[in-house]
Amino acid sequence: ATTEIYTLSLHDALPISIYQLTLAISKRSNFSRAKRELANAYLICEEYDKARTICEDNYNEDRRNPYFIQPYFETEIHQKKDERNIVLLERLLKEMKSVGTEQAEQMFDCMKVEYEAYVENNYEKARMSLECALKKDKSKIYLKLRMFDIAFYFSKSEDIKKSIMVLKNDIDEDSYFYLARIAREIKYYGFNKNSIKVKELCALLDKLKGIDSYKS
């Protein structure tokens, strides 16, 4: 069972969830909910290669499910941009758009921002799309994470600083997204050549991802 995960802070929940979900899947290979949650845990850790096969398997089981489309897109947007990859990303965008629900539309907005940034290589277009999406729903943490990601990708120093301040303000240490925030703080302080802070945060990140300690 994995329900107890959701009563814990991320310090404990993420390592437990990865270990328990992996264990659950090893005993029941078609456990789709566990596979989806494991993929999401890997995505929060930015371990896209580990999530990729799981996300692809989930997607192939139900190509109309927005909760399968979006994670698969997320793994593929971080792969090498060749013809196969771009064709797949465009197909996933179309499939998400065709779902037609409010939640799917919000997911589509986030995917569109990433496509404009990483495939079209157009920062201003991606930033404007992101601002429009945030006007629809200012509470979406995923969009605020993408705000930092695309600013960092294009080395926009002022926007990097603004976006990391937003993440620090909106994501506390008990949030499911705390690890995602710390990973981005490491990038921020690395960008600003603060090696002491980077070392400190890398140690914290390793602690948060301490999966092995839960195997005994």
Disulfide bonds with the S-S distance in Angstrom:
none
